[in-house]
């Protein structure tokens, strides 16, 4: 079977990737203005990505800040290999930090945590509008973290399967299996709520 090809970036994403590359070259020379611009461009999105994996905004904000600290520290060693964009590199750092955070001693496995009792919506929930989005968010919260990470990377971040697999440190086949299980889990969870039977 032939190896899958990487998906080309859209013109808009290519421009953004080129701008990020130029900023990273400056950050590697300890340019604080370029670093501040990278923060402005990506910190909010990084926090949302981390939240979708961790389901805790305070933890997500800490992870996003830690990820950008690593960007500053490791910028001189960052090499553009022709395939990985800054955003892909940042996503790899974020996902690894999220998974590490869940593995820290004293933190229960995600599946063992009780549903939160506080019905007050957090910052991410404010972004969701309409009943369908709320149902999807609740169903996503019930998925294991690696399945949520796979969905986040492939569907919200627009990473190719090859890029997402590299970020998660797994094969493309393993990523596709995660996506299949995640979609099945969402379908099984949502079908009764939407008055349909899961196929």
Secondary structure, DSSP 8 states (H G I E B T S, - for coil): ----------HHHHHHHHHHHHHHHHHTTT-HHHHHHHHHHHHHHHHHHHHHHH--HHHHHHHHHHHHHHHHHHGGG----SS--HHHHHHHHHHHHHHHHHHSTT---GGGS------S--HHHHH--HHHHHHHHHHHHTS-HHHHHHHIIIIIS---HHHHHHHHTS-HHHHHHHHHHHHHHHHHHHHHHTT----
